[in-house]
Amino acid sequence: MPRQNMPENWEPPVPAWSADFDGTSALTMAYCGVQSRSSSTDASEAACALVQSGPDAPNHVERGRFTYAAGLVNQVFVLYWREPSA
């Protein structure tokens, strides 16, 4: 797929849409995404807060937000657990 907003011959410093956990023996990861026509992120923020509470909450959460050219707002949460049993 052609890159529309990148300089010609630009190469990203790391692969997109992937994760590398080389050398880690126990790690669980999940991607959760919410897409909306509204610019309000109240619902996805509330869902993220709920996931981050309680005894099985992830140890770390990364977040990202972007808007498609069609105007759809996307919020992505990457959740990490050190203990797979959690």
N, C-alpha and C positions, 0 to 999 in steps of 0.2 A: 504494500500500500504506500503510495507516495506521501511524503511528509509535506504538509502544506505551509506550516509556519516555521520551518527550520531553514537555516542557511544551507546552501548546496554543499554536499559532501560532509555534513555534520554527522558525527557519530556520538551517541550518548556515552557518558563515562561508565554507566552500569546498565545491565539489562532492565528493561521496564517490565512490570507485571510479573515479577518473579522474586523469589527469596532464596538465599543460600545460607544454610546453617551448618556448613562444614565444621567438623570438630565438636559439635554439640550432640551429646548422647540422648538427652531427653528434653524435648521442647514440642509444644503443641501450638499451632497457629491457625487462626481462622480469619477469613475476609468476610465482612458484612457490609453490604451496600444498601443505600436507600436512595430512590430516585423520585423526584417530585416535579410537578409543573410550577409549584410555588417557590418563591425565594426564601420562605420561612423554613427554618430547620428545627423548629420546636419539637416536632414528633421524633425526628431522628436523634436529637440531643437527649430527649427523655428516654428513648430506648437505650442509648449508650450509657446513660447514668444508671439505668436499671441493671444492665449487664455488668457494670463495674462495682456493683454492691453485692454483699453476701459472701458466704464462705468459699464459693467456687469462682469468685471474680478473677479475671485475668491479672497477671502480674504487671502487664504493660499494655497500653493502647496507643496506637498511632492513628492519626486522622488525616483525611484529605478531602478537599471539596473542589469540584469543577463544574462548569456549565457547558453542556453540549451546544453546538451552533444552533440547534433547534430550540434552545432555551430551557431544556430540562436540567434541573439542578441535581447533582449527584454528590452524595456524601458517602465516603468509604471509611470504615473502621477496620484496622488490622489489630487483632487481639492475640496476645502471647501468654502462654502458661508454661512455667518451668516444670510443673508436675503434671504429666499426662492424665493422671487419675482425677485431677480437679476438673 
